[in-house]
Amino acid sequence: MKLVFRTDASLDIGTGHVMRCLTLAQVLRAQGADCHFICRALPGNLIARISDLGFGVVALPTSQSPDELGTQDTESLPAHTAWLGGNWRADADDTATALQSLRPDWLVVDHYALDRAWEREIRLFCNNLMAIDDLVDRPHDCDVLLDQTFGREEGDYAGLVPQ
């Protein structure tokens, strides 16, 4: 089984998303899974840490221009879009390029700046998609959604995830 994690750490985002994905990847690797990461090389990233732990990691470049951030239609974008460090469509393209060579059974996405639009673009490049979310503030197109929040109810995601 091959899994790829799409997550980032930065001075703005913090390290929690990468750390919880690393925890999951270490447990899965101990059970025989082949785990890789795709991360944007934002200031304060944990790419070296991921690599030091023995995981393959594809470092996506950061945007060079504010025009690439994709903020023109902010009403339909997730609240944390700026944390992506670029336009979500460009991120989907960069991620798809990496996934074409990795060919994962599962893509695990842990990123507050990514939502259903990004997930729909990337679906062609993975067999299954799992979203990790704990904000309940945006729609997802995933096979599995993991929200570890104590007291969270399935109904909290009504209308935000497929049946």
DSSP file with accessible surface (Angstrom, degrees, kcal/mol):
  #  RESIDUE AA STRUCTURE BP1 BP2  ACC     N-H-->O    O-->H-N    N-H-->O    O-->H-N    TCO  KAPPA ALPHA  PHI   PSI    X-CA   Y-CA   Z-CA
    1    1 A M              0   0  128      0, 0.0    33,-2.9     0, 0.0     2,-0.5   0.000 360.0 360.0 360.0 130.3    0.0    0.0    0.0
    2    2 A K  E     -a   34   0A  56     31,-0.2   103,-2.3   101,-0.1   104,-1.8  -0.954 360.0-175.4-115.2 130.0    1.4    3.4   -1.0
    3    3 A L  E     -ab  35 106A  14     31,-2.6    33,-2.1    -2,-0.5     2,-0.4  -0.952   8.8-162.8-122.8 143.2    0.2    6.6    0.7
    4    4 A V  E     -ab  36 107A   0    102,-2.2   104,-3.2    -2,-0.4     2,-0.5  -0.990   8.9-151.9-124.0 134.1    1.1   10.2   -0.1
    5    5 A F  E     -ab  37 108A   0     31,-2.6    33,-2.9    -2,-0.4     2,-0.7  -0.914   2.3-161.7-106.0 126.1    0.5   13.0    2.3
    6    6 A R  E     +ab  38 109A   0    102,-3.0   104,-2.2    -2,-0.5     2,-0.3  -0.918  41.2 127.2-107.0 104.8   -0.2   16.6    1.0
    7    7 A T  E     - b   0 110A   0     31,-1.6     2,-0.3    -2,-0.7    33,-0.2  -0.971  38.7-149.9-152.9 160.3    0.5   18.9    4.0
    8    8 A D        -     0   0    1    102,-0.6    10,-0.4    -2,-0.3     2,-0.3  -0.953   5.5-163.0-135.3 157.6    2.5   21.9    4.8
    9    9 A A        +     0   0    2     31,-0.4    33,-0.3    -2,-0.3     2,-0.3  -0.967  25.8 148.0-131.3 148.3    4.2   23.6    7.7
   10   10 A S  B  >  -F   14   0B  10      4,-1.3     4,-2.7    -2,-0.3    34,-0.3  -0.969  62.1 -87.3-163.5 176.8    5.3   27.2    7.8
   11   11 A L  T  4 S+     0   0  140     32,-2.2    33,-0.1    -2,-0.3     4,-0.1   0.841 129.4  39.4 -63.4 -30.7    5.8   30.2   10.1
   12   12 A D  T  4 S+     0   0  123     31,-0.3    -1,-0.2     2,-0.1    71,-0.1   0.890 122.6  38.4 -83.6 -43.8    2.2   31.1    9.5
   13   13 A I  T  4 S-     0   0   21      1,-0.2     3,-0.2    70,-0.1     2,-0.2   0.850  97.3-145.6 -76.0 -38.7    0.6   27.6    9.5
   14   14 A G  B  <  -F   10   0B  29     -4,-2.7    -4,-1.3     1,-0.1    -1,-0.2  -0.556  29.2 -78.8  94.2-165.1    2.7   26.1   12.3
   15   15 A T  S  > S+     0   0   70     -6,-0.2     4,-2.6    -2,-0.2     5,-0.2   0.482  96.1  98.9-115.6  -5.5    3.8   22.5   12.4
   16   16 A G  H  > S+     0   0   45     -3,-0.2     4,-2.5     1,-0.2     5,-0.2   0.849  81.3  51.9 -58.6 -40.9    0.7   20.6   13.7
   17   17 A H  H  > S+     0   0   14     -9,-0.2     4,-1.8     2,-0.2    -1,-0.2   0.940 114.3  42.9 -64.0 -45.8   -0.5   19.4   10.3
   18   18 A V  H  > S+     0   0    1    -10,-0.4     4,-2.9     1,-0.2    -2,-0.2   0.926 113.0  53.5 -65.8 -41.4    2.8   17.9    9.3
   19   19 A M  H  X S+     0   0   75     -4,-2.6     4,-2.2     1,-0.2    -2,-0.2   0.906 109.3  46.6 -64.8 -40.2    3.3   16.4   12.8
   20   20 A R  H  X S+     0   0   60     -4,-2.5     4,-2.1     1,-0.2    -1,-0.2   0.888 113.8  49.4 -71.4 -31.0    0.0   14.6   12.8
   21   21 A C  H  X S+     0   0    0     -4,-1.8     4,-3.0    -5,-0.2    -2,-0.2   0.896 109.5  51.9 -70.2 -38.3    0.7   13.3    9.3
   22   22 A L  H  X S+     0   0    3     -4,-2.9     4,-2.6     2,-0.2    -2,-0.2   0.908 108.5  51.5 -62.3 -40.7    4.1   12.1   10.3
   23   23 A T  H  X S+     0   0   82     -4,-2.2     4,-1.9     2,-0.2    -2,-0.2   0.946 113.1  44.4 -60.7 -46.9    2.6   10.2   13.3
   24   24 A L  H  X S+     0   0   54     -4,-2.1     4,-2.6     1,-0.2    -2,-0.2   0.927 113.2  51.3 -63.8 -43.0    0.1    8.5   11.0
   25   25 A A  H  X S+     0   0    0     -4,-3.0     4,-2.9     1,-0.2    -2,-0.2   0.885 107.9  52.4 -63.6 -38.1    2.8    7.8    8.4
   26   26 A Q  H  X S+     0   0   72     -4,-2.6     4,-2.0     2,-0.2    -1,-0.2   0.916 111.5  45.9 -66.0 -40.8    5.1    6.2   11.0
   27   27 A V  H  X S+     0   0   78     -4,-1.9     4,-0.9     2,-0.2    -2,-0.2   0.930 115.1  47.1 -66.6 -43.8    2.4    3.9   12.2
   28   28 A L  H ><>S+     0   0   38     -4,-2.6     5,-2.5     1,-0.2     3,-0.6   0.900 110.2  52.4 -66.3 -39.5    1.4    2.9    8.7
   29   29 A R  H ><5S+     0   0   93     -4,-2.9     3,-2.1     1,-0.2    -1,-0.2   0.906 104.2  56.9 -61.9 -39.6    5.1    2.4    7.7
   30   30 A A  H 3<5S+     0   0   91     -4,-2.0    -1,-0.2     1,-0.3    -2,-0.2   0.770 106.3  51.6 -62.6 -22.3    5.5    0.0   10.7
   31   31 A Q  T <<5S-     0   0  152     -4,-0.9    -1,-0.3    -3,-0.6    -2,-0.2   0.265 132.8 -91.6 -98.1   9.9    2.6   -2.0    9.2
   32   32 A G  T < 5S+     0   0   65     -3,-2.1    -3,-0.2     1,-0.3    -2,-0.1   0.433  77.4 142.0 101.6   0.8    4.3   -2.2    5.8
   33   33 A A      < -     0   0   14     -5,-2.5     2,-0.7    -6,-0.1    -1,-0.3  -0.436  49.2-131.6 -77.1 150.5    3.0    0.9    4.0
   34   34 A D  E     -a    2   0A  76    -33,-2.9   -31,-2.6    -2,-0.1     2,-0.4  -0.918  32.3-168.7-100.9 111.3    5.1    3.0    1.7
   35   35 A C  E     +a    3   0A   5     -2,-0.7    21,-0.8   -33,-0.2     2,-0.3  -0.880  12.4 172.4-114.2 138.5    4.6    6.6    2.7
   36   36 A H  E     -ac   4  56A  34    -33,-2.1   -31,-2.6    -2,-0.4     2,-0.3  -0.906  17.5-140.0-135.0 162.4    5.6    9.8    0.9
   37   37 A F  E     -ac   5  57A   0     19,-2.5    21,-2.7    -2,-0.3     2,-0.4  -0.932   6.1-160.4-127.1 148.7    5.0   13.5    1.4
   38   38 A I  E     +ac   6  58A   0    -33,-2.9   -31,-1.6    -2,-0.3     2,-0.4  -0.994  27.9 165.5-124.3 118.8    4.3   16.5   -0.9
   39   39 A C  E     - c   0  59A   4     19,-2.6    21,-3.0    -2,-0.4     2,-0.3  -0.993  37.2-120.4-136.9 143.7    5.0   19.8    0.8
   40   40 A R  E     - c   0  60A   6     -2,-0.4     2,-2.3    19,-0.2   -31,-0.4  -0.638  31.7-119.7 -81.4 139.9    5.4   23.4   -0.4
   41   41 A A        +     0   0   41     19,-3.1    21,-0.2    -2,-0.3    -1,-0.1  -0.362  53.6 160.8 -81.0  63.2    8.8   24.9    0.5
   42   42 A L    >   -     0   0   14     -2,-2.3     3,-1.8   -33,-0.3   -33,-0.1  -0.463  53.9 -81.7 -80.5 155.6    7.4   27.7    2.7
   43   43 A P  T 3  S+     0   0   91      0, 0.0   -32,-2.2     0, 0.0   -31,-0.3  -0.378 121.8  22.8 -57.9 127.3    9.5   29.5    5.2
   44   44 A G  T 3  S+     0   0   38    -34,-0.3   -34,-0.1     1,-0.2    -2,-0.1   0.614  90.3 157.8  89.2  15.1    9.6   27.4    8.4
   45   45 A N    <   -     0   0   55     -3,-1.8    -1,-0.2     1,-0.1     3,-0.2  -0.147  43.8-138.4 -68.2 166.9    8.7   24.1    6.5
   46   46 A L     >  +     0   0   38      1,-0.1     4,-2.4   -37,-0.1     5,-0.2  -0.009  62.7 122.6-113.9  28.0    9.6   20.7    8.0
   47   47 A I  H  > S+     0   0   26      1,-0.2     4,-2.4     2,-0.2     5,-0.2   0.907  75.4  49.5 -59.9 -43.5   10.8   19.1    4.7
   48   48 A A  H  > S+     0   0   64      1,-0.2     4,-2.9     2,-0.2    -1,-0.2   0.906 110.3  51.4 -63.6 -39.1   14.2   18.3    6.2
   49   49 A R  H  > S+     0   0  117      2,-0.2     4,-1.4     1,-0.2    -2,-0.2   0.918 109.5  49.8 -63.5 -43.3   12.6   16.7    9.3
   50   50 A I  H  <>S+     0   0    0     -4,-2.4     5,-1.7     1,-0.2     3,-0.4   0.942 113.9  45.4 -60.4 -46.2   10.3   14.5    7.1
   51   51 A S  H ><5S+     0   0   64     -4,-2.4     3,-2.2     1,-0.2    -2,-0.2   0.903 107.8  57.2 -64.3 -42.1   13.3   13.4    5.0
   52   52 A D  H 3<5S+     0   0  128     -4,-2.9    -1,-0.2     1,-0.3    -2,-0.2   0.800 101.2  58.1 -60.6 -28.2   15.4   12.7    8.2
   53   53 A L  T 3<5S-     0   0   36     -4,-1.4    -1,-0.3    -3,-0.4    -2,-0.2   0.412 125.5-103.5 -83.3   3.0   12.7   10.4    9.3
   54   54 A G  T < 5S+     0   0   59     -3,-2.2     2,-0.4     1,-0.3    -3,-0.2   0.605  76.5 133.1  91.0  13.4   13.2    8.4    6.1
   55   55 A F      < -     0   0    7     -5,-1.7    -1,-0.3   -21,-0.0     2,-0.2  -0.772  58.9-116.8 -97.8 142.0   10.2    9.4    4.1
   56   56 A G  E     -c   36   0A  33    -21,-0.8   -19,-2.5    -2,-0.4     2,-0.4  -0.517  37.0-170.5 -69.7 141.1   10.3   10.5    0.5
   57   57 A V  E     -c   37   0A  37    -21,-0.2     2,-0.6    -2,-0.2   -19,-0.2  -0.994  19.7-153.8-141.8 130.7    9.3   14.1    0.1
   58   58 A V  E     -c   38   0A  52    -21,-2.7   -19,-2.6    -2,-0.4     2,-0.7  -0.931  18.2-148.7 -99.9 122.0    8.6   16.2   -2.9
   59   59 A A  E     -c   39   0A  56     -2,-0.6   -19,-0.2   -21,-0.2   -21,-0.0  -0.843   8.7-151.9 -95.4 114.4    9.2   19.9   -2.2
   60   60 A L  E     -c   40   0A   7    -21,-3.0   -19,-3.1    -2,-0.7    31,-0.0  -0.648  22.8-112.0 -82.6 142.7    6.9   22.2   -4.2
   61   61 A P        -     0   0   84      0, 0.0     2,-0.2     0, 0.0   -19,-0.1  -0.292  28.6-116.0 -71.5 158.3    8.2   25.6   -5.1
   62   62 A T        -     0   0   47    -21,-0.2    24,-0.1     1,-0.1     2,-0.1  -0.583  35.8 -94.8 -89.6 158.0    6.7   28.8   -3.5
   63   63 A S        -     0   0   30     22,-1.6    -1,-0.1    -2,-0.2    23,-0.0  -0.422  24.1-157.9 -70.4 147.3    5.0   31.4   -5.6
   64   64 A Q  S    S+     0   0  160      1,-0.1    -1,-0.1    -2,-0.1    22,-0.1   0.564  72.9  49.7 -99.6 -12.6    7.1   34.4   -6.7
   65   65 A S  S >  S-     0   0   36      1,-0.1     3,-1.9     0, 0.0     4,-0.2  -0.981  71.2-134.7-134.1 139.1    4.2   36.8   -7.3
   66   66 A P  G >  S+     0   0   96      0, 0.0     3,-1.7     0, 0.0     5,-0.3   0.800 106.1  68.8 -59.5 -25.6    1.2   37.9   -5.2
   67   67 A D  G >  S+     0   0  142      1,-0.3     3,-0.7     2,-0.1     5,-0.2   0.745  91.2  61.4 -63.6 -22.2   -0.9   37.5   -8.4
   68   68 A E  G <  S+     0   0   86     -3,-1.9    19,-0.9     1,-0.2    -1,-0.3   0.540  80.5  85.0 -81.5  -5.4   -0.3   33.8   -8.2
   69   69 A L  G <  S-     0   0   50     -3,-1.7    19,-0.3    -4,-0.2    17,-0.2   0.680  90.6-133.9 -73.9 -17.0   -2.1   33.6   -4.8
   70   70 A G    <   +     0   0    4     -3,-0.7     3,-0.5    -4,-0.2    18,-0.1   0.880  56.4 141.8  71.7  37.0   -5.5   33.2   -6.4
   71   71 A T    >   +     0   0   73     -5,-0.3     3,-0.8     1,-0.2    -1,-0.1   0.366  36.8 100.2 -93.6   7.7   -7.2   35.8   -4.2
   72   72 A Q  T 3  S+     0   0  149      1,-0.3     2,-0.3    -5,-0.2    -1,-0.2   0.811  90.5  35.3 -66.2 -26.9   -9.4   37.3   -6.9
   73   73 A D  T >  S+     0   0   92     -3,-0.5     3,-1.3     1,-0.1     4,-0.4  -0.501  71.4 159.2-124.0  63.5  -12.5   35.4   -5.9
   74   74 A T  G X   +     0   0   92     -3,-0.8     3,-0.8    -2,-0.3    -1,-0.1   0.731  62.8  70.7 -66.3 -20.9  -12.0   35.3   -2.1
   75   75 A E  G 3  S+     0   0  189      1,-0.2    -1,-0.3    -3,-0.1     4,-0.1   0.844 105.6  38.9 -65.5 -30.5  -15.7   34.6   -1.4
   76   76 A S  G <  S+     0   0   72     -3,-1.3    -1,-0.2     2,-0.1    -2,-0.2   0.416 101.1  91.8-100.1   3.8  -15.5   31.0   -2.8
   77   77 A L  S <  S-     0   0   27     -3,-0.8    37,-0.1    -4,-0.4     4,-0.1  -0.676  86.9 -95.0 -97.5 150.9  -12.0   30.3   -1.3
   78   78 A P    >   -     0   0   14      0, 0.0     3,-1.7     0, 0.0    -1,-0.1  -0.244  37.8-111.8 -58.2 152.7  -11.3   28.7    2.0
   79   79 A A  T 3  S+     0   0   85      1,-0.3     3,-0.3    58,-0.2    34,-0.1   0.789 116.1  48.8 -58.4 -29.5  -10.6   31.1    4.9
   80   80 A H  T >   +     0   0   51     32,-0.6     3,-1.8     1,-0.2     4,-0.3   0.018  70.0 128.3-102.7  29.1   -7.0   30.0    5.1
   81   81 A T  G X   +     0   0   16     -3,-1.7     3,-2.1     1,-0.3     5,-0.4   0.849  65.4  63.2 -54.7 -38.9   -6.1   30.3    1.4
   82   82 A A  G >  S+     0   0   71     -3,-0.3     3,-1.2     1,-0.3    -1,-0.3   0.778  90.0  69.4 -61.0 -24.2   -3.1   32.5    1.9
   83   83 A W  G <  S+     0   0   69     -3,-1.8    -1,-0.3     1,-0.2    -2,-0.2   0.659  84.2  71.5 -69.2 -14.0   -1.5   29.6    3.9
   84   84 A L  G <  S-     0   0    0     -3,-2.1    -1,-0.2    -4,-0.3    -2,-0.2   0.786  95.0-138.2 -73.0 -25.9   -1.1   27.7    0.6
   85   85 A G  S <  S+     0   0   13     -3,-1.2   -22,-1.6    -4,-0.4     2,-0.3   0.714  73.7  22.8  75.9  19.3    1.6   30.0   -0.6
   86   86 A G  S    S-     0   0    2     -5,-0.4   -17,-0.2   -17,-0.2     2,-0.2  -0.977 103.9 -46.8 173.7-177.6    0.1   30.0   -4.1
   87   87 A N     >  -     0   0   28    -19,-0.9     4,-2.5    -2,-0.3     5,-0.2  -0.521  44.8-131.2 -75.1 138.8   -2.9   29.5   -6.3
   88   88 A W  H  > S+     0   0   33    -19,-0.3     4,-2.5     1,-0.2     5,-0.1   0.854 107.6  53.5 -63.4 -33.5   -4.9   26.4   -5.5
   89   89 A R  H  > S+     0   0  138      2,-0.2     4,-2.3     1,-0.2    -1,-0.2   0.924 109.9  46.9 -67.1 -41.9   -5.1   25.4   -9.2
   90   90 A A  H  > S+     0   0   37      2,-0.2     4,-2.9     1,-0.2    -2,-0.2   0.894 111.8  52.1 -64.7 -38.4   -1.3   25.7   -9.5
   91   91 A D  H  X S+     0   0    0     -4,-2.5     4,-2.9     2,-0.2     5,-0.2   0.922 108.5  50.1 -63.7 -41.9   -1.0   23.7   -6.4
   92   92 A A  H  X S+     0   0    2     -4,-2.5     4,-2.8     2,-0.2    -2,-0.2   0.915 112.0  48.3 -62.1 -42.0   -3.2   21.0   -7.8
   93   93 A D  H  X S+     0   0   99     -4,-2.3     4,-2.2     2,-0.2    -2,-0.2   0.932 113.3  46.7 -63.1 -46.4   -1.1   20.9  -11.0
   94   94 A D  H  X S+     0   0   53     -4,-2.9     4,-1.8     1,-0.2    -2,-0.2   0.918 115.1  46.8 -61.2 -43.6    2.1   20.7   -9.0
   95   95 A T  H  X S+     0   0    0     -4,-2.9     4,-2.7    -5,-0.2    -2,-0.2   0.917 109.9  53.1 -65.9 -42.2    0.7   18.0   -6.8
   96   96 A A  H  X S+     0   0    8     -4,-2.8     4,-1.9    -5,-0.2    -1,-0.2   0.907 106.1  53.9 -60.6 -40.6   -0.7   16.1   -9.8
   97   97 A T  H  X S+     0   0   91     -4,-2.2     4,-0.8     1,-0.2    -1,-0.2   0.934 111.7  44.6 -59.9 -44.4    2.8   16.1  -11.4
   98   98 A A  H >X S+     0   0    8     -4,-1.8     4,-1.6     1,-0.2     3,-0.7   0.906 111.6  53.2 -66.7 -39.3    4.3   14.5   -8.3
   99   99 A L  H 3X S+     0   0    1     -4,-2.7     4,-3.2     1,-0.2    -1,-0.2   0.806  95.8  68.3 -68.5 -27.6    1.4   12.0   -8.0
  100  100 A Q  H 3< S+     0   0  111     -4,-1.9    -1,-0.2     1,-0.2    -2,-0.2   0.873 109.3  35.7 -61.1 -35.4    1.9   10.8  -11.5
  101  101 A S  H << S+     0   0   93     -4,-0.8    -1,-0.2    -3,-0.7    -2,-0.2   0.812 120.8  47.1 -86.9 -29.0    5.3    9.3  -10.6
  102  102 A L  H  < S-     0   0   20     -4,-1.6    -2,-0.2     2,-0.0    -3,-0.2   0.839  80.9-166.2 -81.2 -34.1    4.3    8.2   -7.1
  103  103 A R     <  -     0   0  200     -4,-3.2  -101,-0.1    -5,-0.2    23,-0.1   0.926  17.6-161.6  47.3  65.0    0.9    6.5   -8.1
  104  104 A P        -     0   0    3      0, 0.0    23,-1.2     0, 0.0  -101,-0.2  -0.357  30.3-145.5 -79.1 153.6   -0.5    6.2   -4.6
  105  105 A D  S    S+     0   0   56   -103,-2.3    23,-1.0     1,-0.3     2,-0.4   0.827  93.7  23.7 -74.6 -37.8   -3.3    4.0   -3.4
  106  106 A W  E     -bd   3 128A  57   -104,-1.8  -102,-2.2    21,-0.2     2,-0.5  -0.996  63.3-159.4-131.9 137.6   -4.3    6.8   -1.0
  107  107 A L  E     -bd   4 129A   0     21,-2.4    23,-3.0    -2,-0.4     2,-0.6  -0.977  13.8-160.4-109.7 125.4   -3.7   10.6   -0.9
  108  108 A V  E     -bd   5 130A   2   -104,-3.2  -102,-3.0    -2,-0.5     2,-0.5  -0.946   5.8-163.7-108.7 120.1   -4.1   12.1    2.6
  109  109 A V  E     +bd   6 131A   3     21,-3.1    23,-2.9    -2,-0.6     2,-0.4  -0.924  16.7 169.8-111.2 120.5   -4.7   15.8    2.5
  110  110 A D  E     +b    7   0A   0   -104,-2.2  -102,-0.6    -2,-0.5     2,-0.3  -0.817  34.9 115.9-128.5  88.6   -4.2   17.8    5.7
  111  111 A H    >   -     0   0    5     21,-0.5     3,-1.5    -2,-0.4   -31,-0.0  -0.876  54.0-149.5-160.6 122.0   -4.4   21.5    4.8
  112  112 A Y  T 3  S+     0   0   32     -2,-0.3   -32,-0.6     1,-0.3   -31,-0.1   0.677  99.0  60.1 -67.6 -17.1   -6.9   24.2    5.8
  113  113 A A  T 3  S+     0   0    2    -33,-0.2     2,-0.4   -34,-0.1    -1,-0.3   0.490  93.1  78.9 -89.7  -3.2   -6.4   26.0    2.4
  114  114 A L    <   +     0   0    0     -3,-1.5     2,-0.2   -37,-0.1    -3,-0.2  -0.876  54.6 155.2-112.0 141.6   -7.5   23.0    0.3
  115  115 A D     >  -     0   0   17     -2,-0.4     4,-2.5   -37,-0.1     3,-0.3  -0.621  58.1 -53.3-142.7-161.7  -11.1   22.1   -0.3
  116  116 A R  H  > S+     0   0   82     23,-1.9     4,-2.8     1,-0.2     5,-0.2   0.839 125.6  57.1 -55.7 -39.7  -13.5   20.3   -2.7
  117  117 A A  H  > S+     0   0   37      2,-0.2     4,-1.5     1,-0.2    -1,-0.2   0.947 112.3  41.2 -60.3 -46.7  -12.4   22.2   -5.8
  118  118 A W  H  > S+     0   0    0     -3,-0.3     4,-1.6     1,-0.2    -2,-0.2   0.927 114.4  52.5 -65.2 -45.1   -8.7   21.1   -5.3
  119  119 A E  H  X S+     0   0    0     -4,-2.5     4,-1.3     1,-0.2    -2,-0.2   0.886 106.8  52.6 -62.4 -38.0   -9.7   17.6   -4.3
  120  120 A R  H  < S+     0   0  146     -4,-2.8     4,-0.3     1,-0.2    -1,-0.2   0.878 108.6  50.9 -65.2 -36.7  -11.8   17.2   -7.5
  121  121 A E  H  < S+     0   0   91     -4,-1.5     3,-0.4    -5,-0.2    -1,-0.2   0.832 114.3  43.5 -66.8 -32.3   -8.9   18.3   -9.6
  122  122 A I  H >< S+     0   0    0     -4,-1.6     3,-2.4     1,-0.2    -1,-0.2   0.618  85.4  93.5 -93.3 -12.4   -6.6   15.8   -8.0
  123  123 A R  G >< S+     0   0   57     -4,-1.3     3,-1.2     1,-0.3    -1,-0.2   0.781  77.0  63.6 -53.3 -33.4   -8.9   12.8   -8.0
  124  124 A L  G 3  S+     0   0  155     -3,-0.4    -1,-0.3    -4,-0.3    -2,-0.1   0.652 100.7  54.0 -67.0 -13.4   -7.6   11.5  -11.3
  125  125 A F  G <  S+     0   0   59     -3,-2.4     2,-0.3    -4,-0.0    -1,-0.2   0.268 107.9  43.9-111.1  10.2   -4.2   10.9   -9.8
  126  126 A C    <   -     0   0   13     -3,-1.2   -21,-0.2    -4,-0.2     3,-0.1  -0.989  66.8-136.4-149.5 152.5   -5.0    8.8   -6.7
  127  127 A N  S    S+     0   0  111    -23,-1.2     2,-0.3    -2,-0.3   -21,-0.2   0.865  91.4  12.6 -75.0 -39.3   -7.2    5.8   -6.1
  128  128 A N  E     -d  106   0A  52    -23,-1.0   -21,-2.4   -24,-0.2     2,-0.4  -0.984  66.4-150.6-140.1 151.2   -8.6    7.1   -2.8
  129  129 A L  E     -d  107   0A   0     -2,-0.3    14,-3.0   -23,-0.2    15,-1.5  -0.986   7.7-171.8-130.4 128.9   -8.6   10.4   -1.0
  130  130 A M  E     -de 108 144A  28    -23,-3.0   -21,-3.1    -2,-0.4     2,-0.4  -0.977   8.6-158.0-117.3 130.6   -8.7   11.1    2.7
  131  131 A A  E     -de 109 145A   1     13,-2.4    15,-2.8    -2,-0.4     2,-0.6  -0.904   4.3-154.6-106.5 135.4   -9.1   14.6    4.1
  132  132 A I  E     + e   0 146A   4    -23,-2.9   -21,-0.5    -2,-0.4     2,-0.3  -0.957  31.9 155.2-105.4 122.9   -8.1   15.5    7.6
  133  133 A D        +     0   0    0     13,-2.3    15,-0.1    -2,-0.6    -2,-0.0  -0.995  29.4 171.0-148.1 147.2  -10.1   18.4    8.9
  134  134 A D  S    S+     0   0   31     -2,-0.3    13,-0.1    13,-0.1    -1,-0.1   0.213  72.4  72.9-141.1  16.6  -11.2   19.9   12.2
  135  135 A L  S    S-     0   0   58      3,-0.1    12,-0.0   -23,-0.0    -2,-0.0   0.709  73.1-152.4-101.0 -27.4  -12.7   23.2   11.2
  136  136 A V        +     0   0   34      1,-0.1    11,-0.0     2,-0.1    -3,-0.0   0.910  61.3 116.4  52.7  47.1  -16.0   22.1    9.5
  137  137 A D        +     0   0   71      1,-0.2   -58,-0.2    23,-0.0    -1,-0.1   0.330  63.5  38.1-127.0   7.3  -15.8   25.2    7.4
  138  138 A R  S    S-     0   0    6    -60,-0.1    -1,-0.2   -24,-0.0     2,-0.1  -0.992  80.3-100.4-156.7 153.8  -15.5   24.0    3.8
  139  139 A P        -     0   0   29      0, 0.0   -23,-1.9     0, 0.0     2,-0.3  -0.417  33.6-159.3 -76.7 153.2  -16.7   21.2    1.5
  140  140 A H        -     0   0    4     20,-3.8     2,-0.5   -25,-0.2   -24,-0.1  -0.955  19.3-153.0-129.5 151.0  -14.6   18.2    0.7
  141  141 A D        +     0   0   32     -2,-0.3     2,-0.3    20,-0.1    20,-0.1  -0.854  52.1 131.8-118.7  87.8  -14.7   15.6   -2.1
  142  142 A C        -     0   0   10     -2,-0.5   -12,-0.2     1,-0.1     3,-0.1  -0.914  62.7-135.7-138.6 162.2  -13.1   12.6   -0.2
  143  143 A D  S    S+     0   0   79    -14,-3.0     2,-0.4     1,-0.3   -13,-0.2   0.774  98.5  18.2 -85.4 -32.7  -13.6    8.9    0.4
  144  144 A V  E     -e  130   0A  65    -15,-1.5   -13,-2.4    -3,-0.1     2,-0.5  -0.998  65.3-161.6-139.9 137.6  -12.9    9.3    4.1
  145  145 A L  E     -e  131   0A  43     -2,-0.4     2,-0.5   -15,-0.2   -13,-0.2  -0.990   8.1-161.1-119.6 129.6  -12.8   12.4    6.3
  146  146 A L  E     +e  132   0A  74    -15,-2.8   -13,-2.3    -2,-0.5     2,-0.4  -0.954  15.4 169.3-111.8 120.8  -11.0   12.2    9.7
  147  147 A D        -     0   0   26     -2,-0.5   -13,-0.1   -15,-0.2     5,-0.1  -0.958  11.8-171.9-128.4 111.1  -11.8   14.8   12.3
  148  148 A Q        +     0   0   97     -2,-0.4     2,-0.1   -15,-0.1   -14,-0.1   0.385  39.1 133.1 -86.3   6.3  -10.2   13.9   15.7
  149  149 A T    >   -     0   0   53      1,-0.1     3,-1.9     2,-0.1     2,-0.1  -0.361  64.5-112.8 -63.8 128.2  -12.1   16.7   17.6
  150  150 A F  T 3  S+     0   0  208      1,-0.3    -1,-0.1    -2,-0.1    -2,-0.1  -0.374 100.5  14.3 -61.3 129.7  -13.6   15.4   20.8
  151  151 A G  T 3  S+     0   0   53      1,-0.3    -1,-0.3    -2,-0.1     2,-0.1   0.417  85.7 150.0  86.3  -1.3  -17.4   15.5   20.6
  152  152 A R    <   -     0   0   80     -3,-1.9     2,-0.3    -5,-0.1    -1,-0.3  -0.414  32.8-150.4 -66.3 139.2  -17.5   15.9   16.8
  153  153 A E    >   -     0   0  128      1,-0.1     3,-1.7    -2,-0.1     4,-0.4  -0.843  21.8-122.0-112.0 148.3  -20.7   14.4   15.3
  154  154 A E  G >  S+     0   0  181     -2,-0.3     3,-1.8     1,-0.3    -1,-0.1   0.889 112.2  61.4 -53.3 -40.2  -21.1   12.9   11.8
  155  155 A G  G >  S+     0   0   53      1,-0.3     3,-1.8     2,-0.2    -1,-0.3   0.696  83.7  77.6 -63.8 -19.7  -23.9   15.4   11.2
  156  156 A D  G <  S+     0   0   67     -3,-1.7    -1,-0.3     1,-0.3    -2,-0.2   0.788  97.0  47.2 -59.9 -26.5  -21.5   18.3   11.7
  157  157 A Y  G X> S+     0   0   13     -3,-1.8     3,-2.7    -4,-0.4     4,-1.0   0.262  78.8 141.1-100.2  11.3  -20.3   17.6    8.1
  158  158 A A  T <4 S+     0   0   80     -3,-1.8    -3,-0.0     1,-0.3     5,-0.0  -0.323  79.0  10.2 -56.1 127.6  -23.8   17.3    6.6
  159  159 A G  T 34 S+     0   0   71      2,-0.4    -1,-0.3     1,-0.1    -2,-0.1   0.339 116.8  79.6  83.0  -6.6  -23.6   18.9    3.1
  160  160 A L  T <4 S+     0   0   38     -3,-2.7   -20,-3.8     1,-0.1    -2,-0.2   0.586  94.1  37.1-106.4 -14.2  -19.8   19.3    3.3
  161  161 A V  S  < S-     0   0   45     -4,-1.0    -2,-0.4   -22,-0.2   -20,-0.1  -0.952  89.6 -97.7-134.3 155.1  -18.9   15.7    2.3
  162  162 A P              0   0   66      0, 0.0    -2,-0.1     0, 0.0   -20,-0.0  -0.271 360.0 360.0 -65.0 160.0  -20.3   13.1   -0.1
  163  163 A Q              0   0  236     -4,-0.0    -5,-0.0    -5,-0.0    -2,-0.0   0.860 360.0 360.0 -58.3 360.0  -22.6   10.4    1.3
